[in-house]
Amino acid sequence: MNTPKTIRWGIIGLGKIANKFAKDIQTIDHCELYAVASRHQEKANSFAKQYNATKAYANYESLAADPHVDAVYIATPHSFHKANAIMCLNHKKAVLCEKPFAMNLQEVEAMIAVAKANNVLLMEALWTYFLPHYQFVLKELKSGKYGAITKLEADFGFKPKIDMESRVFKKSLGGGSLLDIGIYPIFTALSTLGKPVDLEAKATFFDNGVDATCDMIFNYNNGVKAFLKSTFLEETSSEAVFHCERGRIKINSGFHRPSTVTITNDGKQSTHDFEVKTIGYSYETAHFNALLRSHKTESPIMNHKFSRDLMFILDDVRHLINLKY
Ligand SMILES: NC(=O)c1ccc[n+]([C@@H]2O[C@H](COP(=O)([O-])OP(=O)(O)OC[C@H]3O[C@@H](n4cnc5c(N)ncnc54)[C@H](OP(=O)(O)O)[C@@H]3O)[C@@H](O)[C@H]2O)c1
């Protein structure tokens, strides 16, 4: 059998998530961190040294133009995703772009159009979709064993250090709980129940206008509802609970990251553990590598339609809570 082609990665924006991604990449076969790009040369140099990257660039475009880079991971704040992704796509680089894919649907459409025009792979880095426990839950829900979902409850809440200059709080960078963490409960509803027929949403805000909390109810046919929540004001259980006609599937605390799953069915309860040897970003990356090797331009899992639908819902919620960027 032929040895798979080594995928040479570049990372743009060397913040918190870039470090986690760089750690996980080291665990994947036939894949290397080749280049990193920061707005500051010293930062790029020290990141490259820490993770054994060959090249350290002091601007993003130089990385995008490097002919040895196969794929770029975009790890900048949300408000730069569109521009950074389009720049890389126009250099014919495959792009894995952090969530949320962009700031609104118009931006997402622009990114997809450029990917299509250049015939290059573009995928939103919604890592949860690729995690073993989440794939297990999707399979269980599809199996028919538990009947249809009658209600979904999913929340994500934590108390970040208040720093109005950080991207989490800064309005110009797309700050606020909805786009940062509310996207995960919404992703859970979309990936299991689909797009809602209609939705309700209420939010509270910090003084600078970014949302501190967002409570949502998604309405589906036959009275099925999803109760979803994001908050920066309290540590919540951060679970996803699927109430089904014949049982209940609960993704335990930290449902968006590697977690355990408890199933209650026929009066019996079982908890399922999943062996995950990495932080969890390796799963989406290995999937992306395989797509790239087989010259695909879209993921069959995290496809463009899914990213569009996800952003359509986020836009809808923002409209209801009157959150404008
Ligand atoms: N999938 C996940 O689990 C996960 C987790 C956390 C975050 N994220 C997503 O990843 C993205 C980055 O999040 P993060 O927590 O890593 O953010 P972060 O720590 O603030 O890092 C973002 C990086 O973007 C670059 N950047 C470019 N222009 C900037 C500007 N004007 N202000 C601030 N930074 C700027 C900086 O890198 P240089 O200085 O090197 O240029 C900065 O270090 C966000 O879209 C977020 O939603 C995903």
The ligand as an SDF file (V2000), in Angstrom:
LIG
                    3D

 48 52  0  0  0  0  0  0  0  0999 V2000
  -13.0370   24.8250   18.5530 N   0  0  0  0  0  0  0  0  0  0  0  0
  -12.8220   25.2470   19.7870 C   0  0  0  0  0  0  0  0  0  0  0  0
  -12.8410   24.4860   20.7460 O   0  0  0  0  0  0  0  0  0  0  0  0
  -12.4840   26.6730   20.0200 C   0  0  0  0  0  0  0  0  0  0  0  0
  -12.0360   27.0590   21.2660 C   0  0  0  0  0  0  0  0  0  0  0  0
  -11.6480   28.3760   21.4290 C   0  0  0  0  0  0  0  0  0  0  0  0
  -11.7770   29.2580   20.3880 C   0  0  0  0  0  0  0  0  0  0  0  0
  -12.2560   28.8800   19.1840 N   0  0  0  0  0  0  0  0  0  0  0  0
  -12.3830   29.8250   18.0720 C   0  0  0  0  0  0  0  0  0  0  0  0
  -11.0740   30.1530   17.6120 O   0  0  0  0  0  0  0  0  0  0  0  0
  -10.9650   31.5410   17.3220 C   0  0  0  0  0  0  0  0  0  0  0  0
   -9.8130   32.1140   18.1520 C   0  0  0  0  0  0  0  0  0  0  0  0
  -10.0860   31.9460   19.5230 O   0  0  0  0  0  0  0  0  0  0  0  0
   -8.9250   32.0140   20.6560 P   0  0  0  0  0  0  0  0  0  0  0  0
   -9.6080   31.7370   21.9340 O   0  0  0  0  0  0  0  0  0  0  0  0
   -7.7630   31.2270   20.2670 O   0  0  0  0  0  0  0  0  0  0  0  0
   -8.6070   33.5810   20.5890 O   0  0  0  0  0  0  0  0  0  0  0  0
   -7.2710   34.3200   21.0770 P   0  0  0  0  0  0  0  0  0  0  0  0
   -6.5890   33.5600   22.1350 O   0  0  0  0  0  0  0  0  0  0  0  0
   -7.6500   35.7190   21.3170 O   0  0  0  0  0  0  0  0  0  0  0  0
   -6.3400   34.2460   19.7730 O   0  0  0  0  0  0  0  0  0  0  0  0
   -6.7060   34.8110   18.5600 C   0  0  0  0  0  0  0  0  0  0  0  0
   -5.4590   35.1640   17.7570 C   0  0  0  0  0  0  0  0  0  0  0  0
   -5.8860   35.8450   16.5660 O   0  0  0  0  0  0  0  0  0  0  0  0
   -4.8960   36.7760   16.1730 C   0  0  0  0  0  0  0  0  0  0  0  0
   -5.4750   38.0960   15.9070 N   0  0  0  0  0  0  0  0  0  0  0  0
   -5.4880   38.7360   14.7300 C   0  0  0  0  0  0  0  0  0  0  0  0
   -6.0360   39.9290   14.8110 N   0  0  0  0  0  0  0  0  0  0  0  0
   -6.3850   40.1070   16.0920 C   0  0  0  0  0  0  0  0  0  0  0  0
   -6.9680   41.1780   16.8020 C   0  0  0  0  0  0  0  0  0  0  0  0
   -7.3170   42.3390   16.2160 N   0  0  0  0  0  0  0  0  0  0  0  0
   -7.1870   41.0160   18.1120 N   0  0  0  0  0  0  0  0  0  0  0  0
   -6.8660   39.8720   18.7260 C   0  0  0  0  0  0  0  0  0  0  0  0
   -6.2900   38.8090   18.0830 N   0  0  0  0  0  0  0  0  0  0  0  0
   -6.0380   38.9400   16.7930 C   0  0  0  0  0  0  0  0  0  0  0  0
   -3.8480   36.8270   17.2920 C   0  0  0  0  0  0  0  0  0  0  0  0
   -2.7700   36.0550   16.8420 O   0  0  0  0  0  0  0  0  0  0  0  0
   -1.3550   36.7210   16.4230 P   0  0  0  0  0  0  0  0  0  0  0  0
   -1.0710   37.7560   17.5070 O   0  0  0  0  0  0  0  0  0  0  0  0
   -0.4590   35.5640   16.4680 O   0  0  0  0  0  0  0  0  0  0  0  0
   -1.5250   37.3460   15.0730 O   0  0  0  0  0  0  0  0  0  0  0  0
   -4.5340   36.1290   18.4600 C   0  0  0  0  0  0  0  0  0  0  0  0
   -3.5930   35.4890   19.2880 O   0  0  0  0  0  0  0  0  0  0  0  0
  -12.3280   32.1560   17.6430 C   0  0  0  0  0  0  0  0  0  0  0  0
  -13.0650   32.3150   16.4470 O   0  0  0  0  0  0  0  0  0  0  0  0
  -13.0120   31.1240   18.5360 C   0  0  0  0  0  0  0  0  0  0  0  0
  -14.4180   31.0630   18.3900 O   0  0  0  0  0  0  0  0  0  0  0  0
  -12.5970   27.5860   18.9850 C   0  0  0  0  0  0  0  0  0  0  0  0
  1  2  1  0
  2  3  2  0
  2  4  1  0
  4  5  1  0
  4 48  2  0
  5  6  2  0
  6  7  1  0
  7  8  2  0
  8  9  1  0
  8 48  1  0
  9 10  1  0
  9 46  1  0
 10 11  1  0
 11 12  1  0
 11 44  1  0
 12 13  1  0
 13 14  1  0
 14 15  2  0
 14 16  1  0
 14 17  1  0
 17 18  1  0
 18 19  2  0
 18 20  1  0
 18 21  1  0
 21 22  1  0
 22 23  1  0
 23 24  1  0
 23 42  1  0
 24 25  1  0
 25 26  1  0
 25 36  1  0
 26 27  1  0
 26 35  1  0
 27 28  2  0
 28 29  1  0
 29 30  1  0
 29 35  2  0
 30 31  1  0
 30 32  2  0
 32 33  1  0
 33 34  2  0
 34 35  1  0
 36 37  1  0
 36 42  1  0
 37 38  1  0
 38 39  2  0
 38 40  1  0
 38 41  1  0
 42 43  1  0
 44 45  1  0
 44 46  1  0
 46 47  1  0
M  CHG  2   8   1  16  -1
M  END
$$$$
